[in-house]
């Protein structure tokens, strides 16, 4: 948390039994929260991606970029 990311920049990685994929920031800004529950229950990413499986919250550096 507190890390500044650029739109399209790497936030981290997700790993499956066969591959590793990078996670890209959808918008530039500052990471204000991360979902620590995923450390114990990574299946939430697939089971509930819009509710319990969220990855990070980003405060946009340019609020007009959200519209894009």
C-alpha positions in Angstrom: 0.0 0.0 0.0 1.1 3.5 -0.7 2.8 2.4 -4.0 2.2 4.6 -7.0 1.3 2.7 -10.2 1.0 3.8 -13.8 -1.9 2.8 -16.0 -0.9 -0.5 -17.6 1.9 -1.0 -15.1 2.4 -4.2 -13.3 0.7 -4.6 -9.9 1.7 -8.2 -9.2 1.2 -11.7 -10.4 -1.3 -14.5 -10.2 -0.1 -18.1 -10.3 -1.9 -21.3 -11.3 -0.6 -24.8 -11.5 0.4 -24.3 -15.1 1.3 -20.6 -15.5 2.0 -17.3 -14.0 0.3 -14.1 -15.3 1.0 -10.5 -14.5 -1.7 -8.2 -13.1 -1.8 -4.7 -14.8 -3.1 -1.5 -13.2 -6.3 -0.3 -15.0 -5.6 3.3 -14.0 -2.7 5.3 -12.6 -2.6 6.3 -9.0 -1.8 5.2 -5.5 -2.7 1.8 -4.1 -4.7 2.5 -0.9 -5.8 -1.0 0.0 -5.1 -4.6 -0.8 -7.2 -7.7 -0.1 -5.2 -9.7 2.4 -8.0 -12.3 2.5 -6.7 -13.7 -0.8 -3.6 -15.0 0.9 -5.7 -17.7 2.6 -8.4 -18.0 0.0 -7.1 -17.2 -3.5 -10.1 -19.0 -5.0 -12.1 -15.8 -4.2 -10.7 -14.2 -7.3 -12.7 -16.7 -9.5 -15.6 -17.2 -7.2 -16.4 -13.6 -6.4 -14.2 -11.2 -8.5 -16.5 -8.2 -8.0 -17.2 -8.6 -4.3 -14.9 -10.7 -2.1 -12.2 -11.4 -4.7 -11.0 -7.8 -5.3 -7.3 -7.3 -5.5 -6.5 -3.7 -4.7 -8.1 -0.3 -4.4 -6.4 2.6 -6.3 -6.9 6.3 -5.7 -6.6 7.8 -9.2 -3.9 10.5 -9.7 -6.2 12.0 -12.4 -9.9 11.6 -11.6 -10.9 12.2 -15.3 -9.0 9.1 -16.3 -11.7 7.0 -14.7 -14.1 7.9 -17.5 -11.6 6.5 -20.0 
